[in-house]
Amino acid sequence: MTVVSRATSRRTRSGSNRRTRSTPRAGRGPTRGRTRSTRRYLVPALLSRTSDRAVVRKRADVRAAIVLWFLMAADLATVIWMYTLGEWLDHASKFTATATLGGHHYIVLAAAAAAFTTLAAVAILSDGFTKTTRSLTIARTAACILSLTALTGLVALLLAALVTRLLVGPLRP
C-alpha cells in the first residue's frame, strides 16, 4: 500500500538545514522518509486478522471447499455409473454414447477415478480444502480438469435430453 503524501521541508535561511515543516502534506506524492504517524495507523490495520478482507477470503474459501466436495461426490457417482452402465451406454445408441464421450466408457471411468483419488488426497493433506500450498493447488487444479472432462459427457447427455423434452413435449398423450 502506498501512502500518497510527502514530507516537505522549508529552509528558514539560505544555507540552513533546519526544517520548519516535518509533517506530511496530503496529495503531494510518496513520502521520502518514514513518518511515524502514518506507520502507526497503517501497520495494525494491514496486519490485523479481523479486517474485512480476511472475512471475505474465508467466505470464498468455504464456497470453494463446498464446490470441491460436490465435485468429489460427482466423480464418485461417475465411477459407479460407468462401472455399472458404461457398456450399455456405449452400445445402446449414439445418443447414450454421448455420456461416454463417444463410446469410451473406460476412459471416462479412469478419468473420474483419478480425479476422485486426487481430490481425496488433496482433501486429506489440506484439512478439508481449507489450507493450501503451491503443489496442492496444482494437484487440485489438475483434478478439477480431469473431473470436468469425465463429467462433460454426462452433462451433455442430460442437456440434450432436457432440450429434446422441451422441443418435443410430453411423450405420452
N, CA, C and O of each residue as an XYZ file, in Angstrom:
692
protein
N       0.844     -1.162      0.000
C       0.000      0.000      0.000
C       0.887      1.221      0.000
O       1.818      1.311      0.800
N       0.615      2.158     -0.881
C       1.411      3.359     -0.987
C       0.656      4.514     -0.347
O      -0.527      4.720     -0.620
N       1.326      5.247      0.483
C       0.740      6.412      1.106
C       0.978      7.591      0.187
O       2.112      7.857     -0.214
N      -0.090      8.300     -0.146
C       0.033      9.401     -1.078
C       0.204     10.695     -0.285
O      -0.738     11.472     -0.127
N       1.369     10.901      0.188
C       1.715     12.149      0.859
C       3.224     12.264      0.875
O       3.930     11.267      0.727
N       3.729     13.500      1.056
C       5.166     13.705      1.030
C       5.551     14.676      2.128
O       4.906     15.704      2.338
N       6.607     14.325      2.813
C       7.109     15.239      3.834
C       7.923     16.319      3.144
O       8.911     16.029      2.470
N       7.514     17.540      3.312
C       8.231     18.645      2.675
C       9.017     19.396      3.719
O       8.658     19.404      4.897
N      10.061     20.010      3.299
C      10.864     20.800      4.220
C      11.091     22.184      3.613
O      11.243     22.329      2.400
N      11.110     23.165      4.454
C      11.342     24.530      4.027
C      12.489     25.086      4.862
O      12.516     24.903      6.079
N      13.392     25.733      4.245
C      14.524     26.300      4.968
C      14.180     27.711      5.443
O      13.559     28.500      4.730
N      14.596     27.988      6.643
C      14.324     29.324      7.180
C      15.276     30.361      6.598
O      14.855     31.469      6.266
N      16.533     30.019      6.475
C      17.530     30.907      5.889
C      18.310     30.129      4.847
O      18.394     28.902      4.906
N      18.857     30.824      3.930
C      19.643     30.132      2.911
C      20.868     29.495      3.563
O      21.576     30.125      4.349
N      21.096     28.231      3.215
C      22.221     27.519      3.776
C      21.913     26.818      5.078
O      22.747     26.058      5.571
N      20.774     27.041      5.640
C      20.408     26.395      6.896
C      19.710     25.080      6.604
O      18.902     25.009      5.678
N      19.996     24.052      7.359
C      19.371     22.754      7.159
C      18.203     22.523      8.102
O      17.654     21.422      8.148
N      17.824     23.531      8.842
C      16.743     23.366      9.793
C      15.397     23.341      9.069
O      15.119     24.205      8.237
N      14.583     22.374      9.381
C      13.275     22.238      8.753
C      12.220     22.908      9.624
O      12.263     22.837     10.852
N      11.286     23.550      8.965
C      10.192     24.135      9.723
C       8.950     23.267      9.660
O       8.123     23.306     10.572
N       8.804     22.481      8.594
C       7.634     21.614      8.469
C       8.113     20.180      8.339
O       8.831     19.848      7.395
N       7.721     19.322      9.284
C       8.146     17.926      9.226
C       6.958     16.980      9.080
O       7.151     15.766      9.022
N       5.755     17.494      9.020
C       4.587     16.634      8.849
C       4.270     16.499      7.374
O       4.489     17.439      6.610
N       3.759     15.348      6.955
C       3.471     15.160      5.530
C       2.248     15.954      5.097
O       1.310     16.154      5.870
N       2.277     16.402      3.844
C       1.131     17.068      3.247
C       0.410     16.072      2.348
O       1.047     15.352      1.578
N      -0.882     16.030      2.441
C      -1.664     15.083      1.653
C      -1.673     15.493      0.191
O      -1.704     16.681     -0.132
N      -1.645     14.499     -0.691
C      -1.774     14.743     -2.118
C      -0.502     15.211     -2.792
O      -0.578     15.724     -3.908
N       0.656     15.065     -2.185
C       1.898     15.568     -2.767
C       2.825     14.449     -3.248
O       3.991     14.724     -3.532
N       2.365     13.212     -3.352
C       3.211     12.129     -3.832
C       3.717     11.268     -2.688
O       3.346     11.495     -1.536
N       4.570     10.269     -2.989
C       5.050      9.350     -1.953
C       5.997     10.041     -0.978
O       6.619     11.055     -1.297
N       6.089      9.468      0.213
C       6.948     10.054      1.237
C       8.397      9.728      0.950
O       8.719      8.684      0.383
N       9.266     10.640      1.354
C      10.703     10.404      1.202
C      11.245      9.553      2.337
O      12.078      8.673      2.124
N      10.784      9.813      3.503
C      11.257      9.074      4.662
C      10.082      8.499      5.424
O       8.929      8.656      5.022
N      10.378      7.842      6.510
C       9.325      7.244      7.320
C       8.636      8.317      8.154
O       9.268      9.229      8.687
N       7.356      8.177      8.241
C       6.605      9.045      9.151
C       5.953      8.142     10.172
O       5.292      7.166      9.819
N       6.134      8.460     11.402
C       5.624      7.593     12.454
C       4.107      7.593     12.503
O       3.495      6.560     12.774
N       3.502      8.721     12.248
C       2.045      8.780     12.378
C       1.360      7.876     11.359
O       0.402      7.184     11.705
N       1.825      7.863     10.117
C       1.224      7.030      9.086
C       1.463      5.566      9.379
O       0.545      4.753      9.271
N       2.688      5.217      9.749
C       3.008      3.830     10.029
C       2.265      3.327     11.250
O       1.877      2.160     11.307
N       2.066      4.185     12.211
C       1.390      3.779     13.431
C      -0.052      3.368     13.150
O      -0.583      2.490     13.830
N      -0.689      3.986     12.165
C      -2.086      3.662     11.881
C      -2.249      2.586     10.815
O      -3.211      1.821     10.868
N      -1.336      2.505      9.847
C      -1.495      1.559      8.753
C      -1.069      0.145      9.106
O      -1.731     -0.809      8.698
N       0.001     -0.017      9.841
C       0.524     -1.353     10.124
C      -0.467     -2.201     10.908
O      -0.694     -3.344     10.512
N      -1.071     -1.724     11.990
C      -2.042     -2.578     12.680
C      -3.261     -2.910     11.820
O      -3.819     -4.001     11.935
N      -3.678     -1.982     10.960
C      -4.838     -2.249     10.110
C      -4.542     -3.296      9.056
O      -5.400     -4.119      8.739
N      -3.329     -3.272      8.508
C      -2.985     -4.243      7.470
C      -2.683     -5.623      8.029
O      -2.906     -6.627      7.352
N      -2.186     -5.685      9.242
C      -1.796     -6.966      9.819
C      -2.852     -7.592     10.710
O      -2.666     -8.712     11.184
N      -3.939     -6.908     10.946
C      -4.944     -7.455     11.856
C      -5.688     -8.595     11.188
O      -5.896     -8.585      9.975
N      -6.084     -9.565     11.973
C      -6.789    -10.729     11.441
C      -8.294    -10.505     11.365
O      -9.005    -11.307     10.760
N      -8.773     -9.464     11.949
C     -10.210     -9.220     11.960
C     -10.626     -8.185     10.934
O     -11.706     -7.605     11.046
N      -9.792     -7.944      9.939
C     -10.153     -6.962      8.926
C     -11.210     -7.549      7.991
O     -11.464     -8.754      8.001
N     -11.818     -6.686      7.188
C     -12.881     -7.126      6.284
C     -12.358     -8.037      5.185
O     -13.070     -8.936      4.739
N     -11.114     -7.817      4.737
C     -10.563     -8.679      3.687
C     -10.445    -10.122      4.147
O     -10.701    -11.031      3.358
N     -10.074    -10.360      5.374
C      -9.929    -11.713      5.894
C     -11.275    -12.417      5.946
O     -11.354    -13.611      5.656
N     -12.324    -11.711      6.305
C     -13.654    -12.305      6.375
C     -14.139    -12.689      4.989
O     -14.716    -13.763      4.814
N     -13.916    -11.829      3.999
C     -14.325    -12.137      2.626
C     -13.538    -13.325      2.099
O     -14.103    -14.182      1.420
N     -12.245    -13.395      2.397
C     -11.430    -14.511      1.940
C     -11.908    -15.818      2.558
O     -11.910    -16.845      1.879
N     -12.312    -15.813      3.816
C     -12.789    -17.031      4.454
C     -14.079    -17.504      3.813
O     -14.268    -18.705      3.622
N     -14.973    -16.578      3.475
C     -16.214    -16.974      2.805
C     -15.929    -17.590      1.446
O     -16.541    -18.593      1.079
N     -15.009    -17.000      0.698
C     -14.662    -17.538     -0.621
C     -14.040    -18.922     -0.478
O     -14.319    -19.810     -1.283
N     -13.198    -19.117      0.539
C     -12.592    -20.424      0.748
C     -13.641    -21.466      1.113
O     -13.547    -22.616      0.682
N     -14.631    -21.080      1.895
C     -15.692    -22.013      2.272
C     -16.507    -22.405      1.049
O     -16.844    -23.576      0.872
N     -16.822    -21.435      0.211
C     -17.578    -21.748     -1.007
C     -16.788    -22.651     -1.941
O     -17.340    -23.589     -2.516
N     -15.506    -22.373     -2.092
C     -14.673    -23.219     -2.956
C     -14.564    -24.629     -2.401
O     -14.569    -25.595     -3.164
N     -14.467    -24.759     -1.094
C     -14.388    -26.090     -0.485
C     -15.685    -26.861     -0.704
O     -15.653    -28.063     -0.967
N     -16.823    -26.182     -0.598
C     -18.111    -26.859     -0.830
C     -18.209    -27.336     -2.274
O     -18.667    -28.450     -2.529
N     -17.785    -26.507     -3.214
C     -17.813    -26.906     -4.625
C     -16.905    -28.109     -4.858
O     -17.261    -29.016     -5.610
N     -15.753    -28.125     -4.229
C     -14.839    -29.260     -4.405
C     -15.395    -30.542     -3.790
O     -15.185    -31.625     -4.336
N     -16.106    -30.436     -2.658
C     -16.737    -31.628     -2.081
C     -17.832    -32.158     -3.006
O     -17.955    -33.371     -3.176
N     -18.629    -31.271     -3.608
C     -19.650    -31.722     -4.564
C     -19.007    -32.325     -5.808
O     -19.537    -33.280     -6.376
N     -17.882    -31.784     -6.233
C     -17.180    -32.347     -7.387
C     -16.655    -33.747     -7.078
O     -16.668    -34.622     -7.944
N     -16.193    -33.959     -5.845
C     -15.769    -35.310     -5.442
C     -16.945    -36.288     -5.468
O     -16.804    -37.426     -5.915
N     -18.104    -35.836     -4.984
C     -19.294    -36.702     -4.997
C     -19.710    -37.022     -6.433
O     -20.093    -38.155     -6.728
N     -19.637    -36.038     -7.325
C     -19.977    -36.272     -8.727
C     -18.986    -37.239     -9.378
O     -19.379    -38.068    -10.198
N     -17.722    -37.137     -9.021
C     -16.731    -38.085     -9.550
C     -17.009    -39.508     -9.075
O     -16.907    -40.458     -9.851
N     -17.355    -39.651     -7.817
C     -17.672    -40.980     -7.298
C     -18.915    -41.545     -7.986
O     -18.955    -42.730     -8.317
N     -19.924    -40.705     -8.202
C     -21.126    -41.156     -8.917
C     -20.788    -41.549    -10.353
O     -21.330    -42.523    -10.875
N     -19.898    -40.798    -10.989
C     -19.495    -41.127    -12.361
C     -18.759    -42.455    -12.407
O     -18.970    -43.242    -13.329
N     -17.909    -42.718    -11.440
C     -17.205    -44.004    -11.388
C     -18.208    -45.140    -11.249
O     -18.091    -46.156    -11.933
N     -19.186    -44.980    -10.375
C     -20.182    -46.032    -10.165
C     -21.025    -46.230    -11.413
O     -21.281    -47.366    -11.812
N     -21.465    -45.128    -12.041
C     -22.291    -45.246    -13.242
C     -21.533    -45.875    -14.398
O     -22.082    -46.705    -15.123
N     -20.290    -45.489    -14.573
C     -19.516    -46.041    -15.690
C     -19.170    -47.502    -15.451
O     -19.054    -48.270    -16.406
N     -19.005    -47.895    -14.206
C     -18.722    -49.297    -13.919
C     -19.951    -50.165    -14.159
O     -19.839    -51.273    -14.686
N     -21.126    -49.664    -13.774
C     -22.336    -50.481    -13.905
C     -23.019    -50.317    -15.258
O     -23.486    -51.305    -15.824
N     -23.091    -49.110    -15.791
C     -23.857    -48.872    -17.017
C     -23.008    -48.483    -18.220
O     -23.558    -48.194    -19.282
N     -21.708    -48.467    -18.087
C     -20.840    -47.982    -19.159
C     -20.946    -48.772    -20.439
O     -21.036    -48.191    -21.520
N     -20.938    -50.076    -20.337
C     -21.029    -50.926    -21.534
C     -22.363    -50.720    -22.256
O     -22.416    -50.653    -23.484
N     -23.430    -50.620    -21.475
C     -24.745    -50.409    -22.082
C     -24.823    -49.030    -22.731
O     -25.378    -48.894    -23.821
N     -24.268    -47.997    -22.070
C     -24.286    -46.653    -22.644
C     -23.481    -46.595    -23.936
O     -23.811    -45.822    -24.834
N     -22.441    -47.395    -24.038
C     -21.640    -47.419    -25.259
C     -22.410    -47.974    -26.445
O     -22.317    -47.440    -27.550
N     -23.176    -49.052    -26.225
C     -23.754    -49.789    -27.340
C     -25.252    -49.608    -27.523
O     -25.791    -50.102    -28.513
N     -25.947    -48.935    -26.633
C     -27.398    -48.808    -26.753
C     -27.767    -47.930    -27.944
O     -28.601    -48.329    -28.756
N     -27.192    -46.789    -28.066
C     -27.471    -45.902    -29.209
C     -26.395    -44.833    -29.276
O     -25.568    -44.699    -28.374
N     -26.424    -44.073    -30.366
C     -25.472    -42.970    -30.491
C     -25.770    -41.876    -29.468
O     -24.869    -41.167    -29.022
N     -27.049    -41.750    -29.102
C     -27.447    -40.738    -28.129
C     -26.884    -41.041    -26.744
O     -26.386    -40.138    -26.071
N     -26.956    -42.292    -26.311
C     -26.416    -42.639    -24.993
C     -24.891    -42.734    -25.001
O     -24.251    -42.641    -23.954
N     -24.312    -42.918    -26.195
C     -22.852    -42.953    -26.287
C     -22.253    -41.571    -26.032
O     -21.046    -41.442    -25.828
N     -23.097    -40.542    -26.043
C     -22.627    -39.195    -25.711
C     -22.120    -39.142    -24.275
O     -21.154    -38.435    -23.988
N     -22.752    -39.870    -23.380
C     -22.353    -39.868    -21.971
C     -20.971    -40.476    -21.767
O     -20.281    -40.142    -20.804
N     -20.570    -41.358    -22.662
C     -19.262    -42.000    -22.529
C     -18.239    -41.405    -23.488
O     -17.252    -42.055    -23.832
N     -18.475    -40.176    -23.917
C     -17.589    -39.461    -24.839
C     -17.335    -40.249    -26.116
O     -16.192    -40.421    -26.538
N     -18.403    -40.718    -26.716
C     -18.316    -41.408    -27.996
C     -18.030    -42.887    -27.888
O     -17.442    -43.459    -28.806
N     -18.422    -43.529    -26.805
C     -18.232    -44.965    -26.655
C     -16.949    -45.356    -25.950
O     -16.471    -46.475    -26.137
N     -16.395    -44.506    -25.173
C     -15.150    -44.800    -24.458
C     -15.384    -44.726    -22.955
O     -14.861    -43.839    -22.280
N     -16.173    -45.661    -22.435
C     -16.527    -45.571    -21.022
C     -15.354    -45.902    -20.102
O     -15.334    -45.465    -18.951
N     -14.383    -46.663    -20.588
C     -13.212    -46.949    -19.750
C     -12.364    -45.690    -19.520
O     -11.796    -45.507    -18.443
N     -12.285    -44.835    -20.530
C     -11.536    -43.588    -20.380
C     -12.240    -42.670    -19.384
O     -11.593    -42.042    -18.546
N     -13.568    -42.594    -19.478
C     -14.343    -41.776    -18.541
C     -14.219    -42.343    -17.125
O     -14.085    -41.588    -16.162
N     -14.263    -43.655    -17.002
C     -14.120    -44.309    -15.700
C     -12.748    -44.018    -15.088
O     -12.653    -43.690    -13.906
N     -11.686    -44.136    -15.891
C     -10.330    -43.887    -15.388
C     -10.138    -42.412    -15.022
O      -9.508    -42.106    -14.009
N     -10.673    -41.499    -15.831
C     -10.528    -40.065    -15.538
C     -11.263    -39.699    -14.254
O     -10.736    -38.953    -13.428
N     -12.474    -40.217    -14.080
C     -13.246    -39.921    -12.866
C     -12.591    -40.540    -11.632
O     -12.571    -39.924    -10.566
N     -12.057    -41.748    -11.770
C     -11.397    -42.391    -10.634
C     -10.115    -41.652    -10.252
O      -9.838    -41.456     -9.068
N      -9.331    -41.240    -11.254
C      -8.104    -40.487    -10.962
C      -8.432    -39.135    -10.330
O      -7.749    -38.705     -9.400
N      -9.462    -38.470    -10.822
C      -9.857    -37.179    -10.249
C     -10.352    -37.343     -8.814
O     -10.036    -36.529     -7.948
N     -11.122    -38.390     -8.568
C     -11.630    -38.617     -7.214
C     -10.491    -38.902     -6.234
O     -10.457    -38.338     -5.140
N      -9.560    -39.773     -6.622
C      -8.466    -40.092     -5.706
C      -7.541    -38.888     -5.492
O      -7.026    -38.690     -4.392
N      -7.333    -38.093     -6.529
C      -6.510    -36.894     -6.360
C      -7.187    -35.892     -5.444
O      -6.540    -35.328     -4.561
N      -8.482    -35.662     -5.638
C      -9.204    -34.732     -4.765
C      -9.284    -35.258     -3.335
O      -9.237    -34.474     -2.387
N      -9.402    -36.567     -3.169
C      -9.432    -37.136     -1.819
C      -8.084    -36.948     -1.125
O      -8.037    -36.625      0.062
N      -6.992    -37.147     -1.856
C      -5.663    -36.934     -1.269
C      -5.444    -35.462     -0.928
O      -4.887    -35.143      0.122
N      -5.878    -34.570     -1.810
C      -5.744    -33.132     -1.539
C      -6.604    -32.734     -0.345
O      -6.198    -31.891      0.455
N      -7.782    -33.329     -0.216
C      -8.655    -33.020      0.927
C      -8.007    -33.441      2.239
O      -8.117    -32.737      3.243
N      -7.339    -34.579      2.235
C      -6.664    -35.045      3.451
C      -5.478    -34.142      3.777
O      -5.289    -33.749      4.928
N      -4.684    -33.816      2.766
C      -3.475    -33.020      3.001
C      -3.769    -31.552      3.311
O      -2.962    -30.885      3.959
N      -4.910    -31.048      2.858
C      -5.212    -29.628      3.067
C      -6.285    -29.397      4.127
O      -6.887    -28.324      4.172
N      -6.526    -30.377      4.966
C      -7.522    -30.267      6.042
C      -8.896    -29.872      5.505
O      -9.495    -28.897      5.960
N      -9.377    -30.623      4.555
C     -10.704    -30.371      4.000
C     -10.759    -29.155      3.102
O     -11.739    -28.411      3.136
N      -9.735    -28.935      2.302
C      -9.608    -27.827      1.351
C      -9.573    -26.467      2.039
O      -9.996    -25.475      1.445
N      -9.080    -26.395      3.274
C      -9.000    -25.114      3.968
C      -7.616    -24.507      3.917
O      -7.493    -23.282      3.937
N      -6.572    -25.310      3.852
C      -5.198    -24.814      3.751
C      -4.618    -25.289      2.436
O      -5.004    -26.338      1.921
N      -3.696    -24.523      1.897
C      -3.147    -24.919      0.614
C      -1.693    -24.487      0.487
O      -1.232    -23.550      1.140
N      -0.998    -25.199     -0.373
C       0.354    -24.845     -0.776
C       0.382    -24.820     -2.293
O      -0.626    -25.097     -2.942
N       1.512    -24.496     -2.848
C       1.596    -24.412     -4.305
C       1.377    -25.774     -4.964
O       0.661    -25.870     -5.961
N       1.980    -26.817     -4.420
C       1.828    -28.150     -5.015
C       0.398    -28.673     -4.846
O      -0.119    -29.344     -5.739
N      -0.242    -28.376     -3.718
C      -1.632    -28.802     -3.538
C      -2.565    -28.057     -4.487
O      -3.552    -28.621     -4.957
N      -2.258    -26.801     -4.767
C      -3.071    -26.040     -5.713
C      -2.939    -26.609     -7.118
O      -3.924    -26.683     -7.853
N      -1.745    -27.007     -7.492
C      -1.536    -27.610     -8.814
C      -2.269    -28.945     -8.907
O      -2.909    -29.228     -9.920
N      -2.184    -29.766     -7.863
C      -2.877    -31.058     -7.860
C      -4.389    -30.859     -7.885
O      -5.100    -31.587     -8.577
N      -4.880    -29.884     -7.138
C      -6.324    -29.614     -7.119
C      -6.812    -29.147     -8.487
O      -7.887    -29.552     -8.929
N      -6.039    -28.303     -9.157
C      -6.413    -27.821    -10.486
C      -6.415    -28.955    -11.505
O      -7.322    -29.042    -12.333
N      -5.421    -29.812    -11.452
C      -5.370    -30.955    -12.376
C      -6.543    -31.902    -12.137
O      -7.120    -32.429    -13.088
N      -6.899    -32.119    -10.869
C      -8.035    -32.985    -10.562
C      -9.344    -32.369    -11.042
O     -10.231    -33.088    -11.502
N      -9.475    -31.059    -10.944
C     -10.689    -30.394    -11.431
C     -10.806    -30.499    -12.946
O     -11.904    -30.674    -13.474
N      -9.682    -30.392    -13.645
C      -9.716    -30.542    -15.109
C     -10.112    -31.964    -15.487
O     -10.909    -32.160    -16.405
N      -9.563    -32.965    -14.787
C      -9.951    -34.359    -15.045
C     -11.428    -34.591    -14.737
O     -12.120    -35.299    -15.468
N     -11.901    -33.990    -13.654
C     -13.312    -34.152    -13.284
C     -14.225    -33.570    -14.337
O     -15.212    -34.193    -14.729
N     -13.898    -32.376    -14.796
C     -14.744    -31.750    -15.811
C     -14.718    -32.524    -17.121
O     -15.721    -32.579    -17.832
N     -13.575    -33.122    -17.443
C     -13.501    -33.952    -18.641
C     -14.390    -35.183    -18.501
O     -15.093    -35.554    -19.440
N     -14.360    -35.807    -17.344
C     -15.165    -37.011    -17.129
C     -16.660    -36.690    -17.071
O     -17.483    -37.494    -17.510
N     -17.009    -35.534    -16.538
C     -18.422    -35.182    -16.387
C     -19.018    -34.510    -17.620
O     -20.233    -34.325    -17.684
N     -18.205    -34.147    -18.586
C     -18.699    -33.451    -19.770
C     -19.709    -34.284    -20.545
O     -20.737    -33.758    -20.973
N     -19.443    -35.553    -20.731
C     -20.363    -36.411    -21.472
C     -21.703    -36.568    -20.778
O     -22.745    -36.529    -21.432
N     -21.692    -36.744    -19.460
C     -22.956    -36.885    -18.733
C     -23.766    -35.595    -18.754
O     -24.989    -35.627    -18.886
N     -23.088    -34.473    -18.623
C     -23.790    -33.191    -18.673
C     -24.367    -32.956    -20.063
O     -25.487    -32.461    -20.189
N     -23.619    -33.303    -21.105
C     -24.123    -33.158    -22.477
C     -25.329    -34.051    -22.707
O     -26.286    -33.634    -23.360
N     -25.303    -35.266    -22.186
C     -26.447    -36.172    -22.335
C     -27.681    -35.617    -21.616
O     -28.784    -35.644    -22.161
N     -27.492    -35.116    -20.399
C     -28.622    -34.556    -19.658
C     -29.191    -33.308    -20.336
O     -30.409    -33.141    -20.408
N     -28.322    -32.440    -20.830
C     -28.800    -31.248    -21.524
C     -29.519    -31.597    -22.820
O     -30.531    -30.980    -23.152
N     -29.008    -32.577    -23.554
C     -29.670    -32.998    -24.791
C     -31.032    -33.610    -24.489
O     -31.986    -33.384    -25.234
N     -31.138    -34.380    -23.412
C     -32.427    -34.962    -23.036
C     -33.421    -33.877    -22.626
O     -34.598    -33.955    -22.978
N     -32.966    -32.879    -21.894
C     -33.863    -31.793    -21.477
C     -34.323    -30.945    -22.656
O     -35.494    -30.572    -22.731
N     -33.421    -30.641    -23.570
C     -33.799    -29.856    -24.750
C     -34.756    -30.649    -25.626
O     -35.711    -30.083    -26.158
N     -34.525    -31.935    -25.786
C     -35.442    -32.778    -26.562
C     -36.809    -32.813    -25.923
O     -37.828    -32.758    -26.612
N     -36.834    -32.905    -24.621
C     -38.109    -32.915    -23.893
C     -38.856    -31.593    -24.079
O     -40.076    -31.587    -24.239
N     -38.135    -30.491    -24.058
C     -38.771    -29.188    -24.249
C     -39.273    -28.997    -25.669
O     -40.340    -28.416    -25.866
N     -38.529    -29.473    -26.668
C     -38.919    -29.279    -28.053
C     -40.026    -30.224    -28.485
O     -40.946    -29.812    -29.192
N     -39.953    -31.465    -28.080
C     -40.923    -32.471    -28.496
C     -42.188    -32.388    -27.658
O     -43.289    -32.556    -28.181
N     -42.046    -32.137    -26.400
C     -43.186    -32.083    -25.495
C     -43.362    -33.410    -24.773
O     -42.454    -34.241    -24.764
N     -44.513    -33.607    -24.174
C     -44.740    -34.866    -23.462
C     -44.775    -36.044    -24.422
O     -45.290    -35.942    -25.535
N     -44.222    -37.158    -23.977
C     -44.150    -38.338    -24.816
C     -45.434    -39.154    -24.774
O     -45.738    -39.871    -25.728
N     -46.183    -39.058    -23.697
C     -47.430    -39.811    -23.589
C     -48.612    -38.864    -23.803
O     -48.592    -37.720    -23.349
N     -49.665    -39.362    -24.515
C     -50.823    -38.493    -24.770
C     -51.708    -38.304    -23.561
O     -52.714    -37.599    -23.636
